[in-house]
Amino acid sequence: MSSATRIAKSEPFWQGIDLKEKIQIDRSLLIAVVMIASLGWLMVTSASMDWSQRNFGNIFYVSIRHGIFLCLGVAVSWFVLRIPLSLWRTFSGLLVVVSLALLILVLIPGIGREINGSMRWLSLGIMNAQPSEFAKLATIIYMASYLDRRREEVQSKWSGFIKPLFVLSLLAVLLLLEPDFGSVVVLMLATLGLLFLGGVKAGQFILTTVVVLSASVVILLSSPYRLKRLTGYWEPWTEENVYGSGYQLTQSLIAFGRGEFSGVGLGNSIQKLFYLPEAHTDFVFAIWAEETGLLGSVIILSLFIYVFLRAMALGRRAFQQGQFFAAYIAYGLSLLIGFQAFINLGVNVGLLPTKGLTLPFVSYGGSSLLICFISLALLLRVHHEMEVINGKR
């Protein structure tokens, strides 16, 4: 009996979850992500030692916490891997409602926690949860479900195209109130990319893209601190910006310059010695580039490109088999991970303005790591269900 049938008969949803189910793993995708996460732990450890010693009196404080989050992510992904995709499809609307509620809660004084001028976190005692990370995943699942259920309407009518954008706009407004412009950008790019792959008309897609770009420009120009970041990005080496809005970028570029071809050696970074603020989070790749040079940078880039292409190929395979929800899940998650990695790396090398976005599977941060591993589990579940379908033919 399928999980959808169980739900229709009002049986508990967890009866559709088989913890003893034998999962057919996409080994190459899993190995690539394990390599990224392992190198990420090494990167975070190296980049955080001096900061940890200064703030906590233990050079491995951040490294230990990062390792705990990795183990927790593996455990959660093991469980998620055994949840049928049909359950995610059924509860996709509820996930969006929960994410909206969490984004509202984080804005309430006394509930949300403010760090560096932004209300993005909910304190859970042992860690700070970031609802925006959950919201990005929930949106992708909802969009995949919507495109599966309303595919013909999306492809033929304006109403089918506009409805999901209304939900997306609500999420974007709440994220901007934190403020978290970086998450809005990633969410918009991934969602628009998913709609494009879902077969929306070219005119609808172009018009929406123009509107989104125009709104982004208005948001950038209307916010003094975002405008400062933009000017710091254009001219980071001016006397005014080098110690102001362009400080992180200039220090990151210095790290890349010092790394040259083979790097200065693991643990030998100078920029992590309080020149580059909290180098184990958004700018961890810059420290990696300084210590391992161009060679180490190419390894990380190659792994991310492989994961993106593998996930996209998985989505194409599911689409060809008529499993549209699975296809859109794979497409959406590959776009989400791909765009976030591209923006983070682009910020590190000065290709894009500074944004507070983590590098997936790498940067320190419990919420980000957990959501990344859940995303990996969903991709592996798509592969498993495709293999099961092929085995029945």
C-alpha positions, 0 to 999 in steps of 0.5 A: 500500500502506498503512503498516499493511500495510507494518508487517504485512509487517515492512517498515521503518516509515519506508517509510510516510512520503512526504517529497514528499507534497503536503499539503492545509493547513488554512490558517485554523488554521495562520495562527491558530497562526502569529499566536500564535507570532509575537506570542509571540516578541514577548512573550518578547523584550520580557519577557526583555530586562532579565533576559537583560542581567543574567544573560547580558550580551546583551538578546536572549539569550532572544529568540534562543534562542526564535527557534531553538526556533521554527525547530526546531519548524517543521522538526520539524512539517514532518516530522511532517506527513508521517507517516500517522496510521496509524503514530501509531496503531500505535506509540501504546503504545510512545510511552507506554512511552518517556514512562514511561521518561523520567519515571523517568529524570528522577527519578534523581539525576545524570541528572535536573536539579533547578531551583527544587526540581523534578526535571523536566528532562534535560540535553541540553547545548544545552537542557534537555528536559522529559519531562512535555511529551512524556508529555502528547502521548504520552498523548493519542495512546495514548488516541486509539488505545485509544478507536479500538480499544476504542470499544465496550468503553469505552462498554459495560464497566467494564473498557474504561473502567478500563484506560486510567485505570491507565496515566494513574495511573502517569503521574500518580504519576511527574509528582507525584514531580517534582513537577509538579502542573500537568501532572497537572491538564492531563493529567487534564482532557484525558484525562477530556474525551476519554473523555467525547467517546469515549462513556463512560457518565455514571455512570462519568464522574461517579464518575471525576471525583469520585475525581479531584477528591477525590484532587486535594484530598488532594494539595493539603492534604498538601503544605505548599508547595501549601497555601501557594500555595493560601492565597496565591491566596485572600488574596494581599494580606495582609502575609504573602502579598504578599511570600511565596506570593502574590508572583507573583500580586500582581505579575501583577495589578499588571501588568494594572492598569497596562495599563488599556485600551491598555497602557503601550507595547511595551518599557515594562513596569515589572513585568518589571524583576525585580518579576515573576520570570522574566516570559518563562515562566509570566507572559509574558501579564501583561507583554503585558497591561501593555504592550498593555492590554485590546486586546492581551489580547483579541487573544491570547484570541480567537486561542486560542479560535479555535484550540480551536474549529477543532480541535474542529470538525476532530475532529467532521468526522473523527468524522462520516466514521468516522475515529475515531482522527483524531477523537480525536487532534483532540479530545485535542489541542484539549483539551490545548492549550485546558486548558493555555492556560486554566490559564496565563491563569487563573493570570495574572489570579488566577482560578486558583492559581499553577501552573508551566505554559507558555502554548502557542506563546508562553512561552519553553521549548524542550520546550513549543514543540516539542511544541506544533508537533508537536501542530499538525502532527498537527492539520494531518495530520488535516485532510489525511487528511480532504481526501484521503478526500473527494477519493476519494469 
